[in-house]
Amino acid sequence: MTTVLTLAVLALVAIAIWQMTKIFELSQLKAERAQIANDNDNRKNGYMLFAFMVFTYLITIFCFWKYTKFLLPEASSAHGEEYDFLMLVSFIIIFIVQFITQFLLHYFGYKYRGKKGNKALFYADNDRLELIWTIIPVIVLAGLILWGLYTWTNIMEVNDEDDPLIVELYAQQFQWTARYGGTDNVLGEANVRMIDIDKANVLGLDESDSYSADDVIVRELHLPVGRKVNFYMRSQDVLHSAYMPHFRAQMNCVPGMTTEFSFTPTKTTAEFRKEPDVIDKVVRTNKIRAERAAKGEENSEPWEYDYILLCNKICGKSHYNMQMKIIVETQEEYDAWMKEQKTFSQTMNPAEQ
């Protein structure tokens, strides 16, 4: 951020100096006051056009070199690799096209700059050129769109194959709640009209539905590695979006309807923390926090990297804080954790414990 601000200040200073120079020239009585550009003006503008092109390329290279460390590490879901590859191909195509078109734009701007005595030569139309610059983008874009649709269809194929774990994500301003299907792995019926805070029925589960009795309601999401998870999502109030960036998963949570998403975690939290990119990020972050701690500032305790569930829709004033920790662990660790949780029936009827 400091580098960006420095570059912005330098750019503003350069603009100010340029404007002062123009004012000085206009203030001279003997200065040429012609408003029509001459060959010298056009040549200077051509050089400046090239300089701007070089600046654009250099700032792009600098950003990739300086800020790629802030990108997400490798995906931790089965479909994430295909998702990332599609994104990479899209970016490569975009940057190749950007490099070629921007070079031609600036080069032709210089080569065909105005010169005294020259008349513009133009073609009213050129069928071959128009065919080339129409057909090629159509083929490339159609290929990307079809590939994207195929990938999205595969990702969104939510089914009951491979014995998936059933989990509901319940969104409300400004928190997440997770509900597991319990021992039968089936979620009980629920409706916001059945919410009863006094009875601790915070998700509106139907107490008469036998499938609801063993449901488990928690505020920390645990997932077994290597097992498919089918997520069913509801919202109590406004439009939210369940965003799990490390798993390349996102789906809107819409009031009045249930949406769904599915993925298979491929790395436990412990394995994920051993990734070089993650280790580097933790070191950099804790260095900053240590500096803050030395100054007595708040929120400066050491930080540990975790998977996280975020809301990716601006849902209100505390939207930034709407998140939930995700722990991916072995099946044995998950089973042990689940045994420690209270069921919905035990929560509603403490005497059953």
Protein Blocks (a to p, Z undefined) as FASTA:
>chain_A
ZZmmmmmmmmmmmmmmmmmmmmmmmmpmklcfbfbdcfklmmmmmmmmmmmmmmmmmmmm
mmmmmmmmmpccddfbfklmmmmmmmmmmmmmmmmmmmmmmmmmmmmmmmmgccehiacd
ddfbdfklmmmmmmmmmmmmmmmmmmmmmmmmmmmmccfehiiaddddddddddddddde
bjnopacdddfklgcfknopanopafklmklmmpccdfbdcddehiacddddddfkbccd
dddfknopacdddehiacddddddfbdfklmmmpmklmmmmmmmmmmmmmmmmnopahia
ccddddddddfbdfbjklmmgccddddddfklmmmmmmmpccfklmmmmmlZZ
